[in-house]
Amino acid sequence: MPKRCRNQPRHKKRTHRGRVKAHVFKPMSDAEVFSLAERIYKNEVFTDRHVRNPADLRMVFMVTMFMEPKLAKKMLPNTGMIWAPMSDAAPAGVNGYPCFFSASFVGKPDAKRVWAKYEEIKASMEKLKAA
């Protein structure tokens, strides 16, 4: 039997007791929120909110399909938005939607901020078009 160091515990302590800790997303700055909202308005970015059928979501953002189950349990419940640049779309699509092999994830609080800014940009552009 190998010799044990004095600092090494006799047994492993279970810190989470089998539970998976939730993933915490890095908060977005105001400039990042505005930039993403602007890119959504210009159709440079495709988001999960563009997908009408939730069953198609995993086929559009393939990274969620191939994600390790433990990571999916951590990330997806706290995810407010999934997005990818249209320039990264695969050559073929599914059900009329583009497919992406990489994606970015936004936390729920920032997703609300991004979508509110998008609606603000959309309203101001419609106001300009009507004038």
C-alpha positions in Angstrom: 0.0 0.0 0.0 1.4 3.4 -1.0 2.4 5.8 1.8 -0.1 8.7 2.4 1.1 12.3 2.8 0.2 14.0 6.0 -1.9 16.7 4.2 -3.9 14.2 2.2 -7.3 13.2 3.6 -8.1 9.5 4.3 -11.1 9.6 2.1 -12.6 11.9 -0.5 -15.2 14.3 0.8 -18.3 14.7 -1.2 -18.9 18.4 -1.6 -22.0 18.3 -3.8 -23.4 14.9 -2.7 -24.2 14.0 -6.3 -25.9 17.3 -7.1 -24.8 19.4 -10.0 -23.9 23.0 -9.3 -25.7 25.4 -11.7 -23.6 27.2 -14.2 -23.2 31.0 -13.7 -22.8 33.1 -16.9 -20.5 36.1 -17.0 -22.6 39.2 -17.1 -22.6 41.2 -20.3 -21.6 44.9 -20.4 -24.0 47.5 -21.8 -21.9 47.7 -25.0 -22.1 43.9 -25.5 -25.9 44.0 -25.0 -26.3 46.8 -27.5 -24.0 45.1 -30.0 -25.8 41.8 -29.9 -29.2 43.5 -30.1 -28.1 45.5 -33.1 -26.7 42.4 -34.8 -30.0 40.6 -34.2 -31.9 43.5 -35.8 -29.6 43.4 -38.8 -30.1 39.6 -39.2 -26.4 39.0 -38.7 -27.2 36.7 -35.8 -29.6 33.8 -35.4 -31.1 33.1 -32.0 -33.2 30.4 -30.4 -36.1 32.9 -30.4 -36.2 32.6 -34.2 -37.1 28.9 -33.9 -40.8 28.3 -33.6 -40.8 24.6 -32.8 -38.8 23.8 -29.6 -38.1 20.3 -31.0 -36.1 21.9 -33.8 -33.8 23.8 -31.4 -31.4 20.9 -30.9 -31.1 20.4 -34.7 -30.5 24.1 -35.3 -27.9 24.4 -32.5 -26.1 21.1 -32.8 -23.8 21.9 -29.9 -26.7 21.3 -27.5 -27.3 17.9 -29.0 -23.7 16.7 -28.5 -23.2 18.4 -25.1 -22.2 16.2 -22.3 -25.3 15.4 -20.1 -23.7 16.8 -16.9 -22.8 20.1 -18.7 -26.3 20.3 -20.2 -27.8 19.9 -16.7 -25.6 22.8 -15.5 -26.0 25.2 -18.4 -29.3 24.8 -20.1 -31.6 25.7 -17.1 -29.8 29.0 -16.7 -29.6 29.8 -20.4 -31.7 32.7 -21.5 -30.6 32.8 -25.1 -28.6 30.7 -27.6 -27.2 32.5 -30.6 -24.7 32.2 -33.4 -23.5 34.4 -36.3 -25.2 33.7 -39.6 -21.7 33.5 -41.2 -21.1 30.3 -39.1 -24.2 28.5 -40.5 -23.7 25.1 -42.1 -24.3 24.8 -45.9 -27.5 22.7 -45.3 -30.3 23.5 -42.9 -33.1 21.7 -41.1 -36.8 22.5 -41.6 -36.0 25.8 -43.2 -33.6 26.9 -40.4 -29.9 27.2 -40.6 -27.7 24.7 -38.6 -24.8 25.7 -36.4 -22.0 23.6 -35.0 -21.0 26.3 -32.5 -23.1 28.7 -30.4 -22.9 31.3 -27.7 -25.0 31.2 -24.6 -26.4 34.2 -22.7 -27.7 34.0 -19.1 -31.4 34.8 -18.3 -30.9 38.3 -17.0 -28.8 39.4 -19.9 -31.2 37.8 -22.4 -34.0 40.0 -21.1 -31.7 43.0 -21.5 -30.7 42.0 -25.0 -34.3 41.4 -26.1 -35.5 44.7 -24.6 -32.8 46.6 -26.4 -33.7 44.7 -29.6 -37.3 45.8 -29.2 -36.2 49.3 -28.6 -34.0 49.4 -31.7 -36.8 47.8 -33.8 -39.4 50.4 -32.5 -37.1 53.4 -33.2 -36.3 52.1 -36.8 -40.0 51.6 -37.5 -40.6 55.2 -36.2 -37.9 56.5 -38.6 -39.4 54.5 -41.5 -42.9 55.9 -40.9 -41.6 59.5 -40.8 
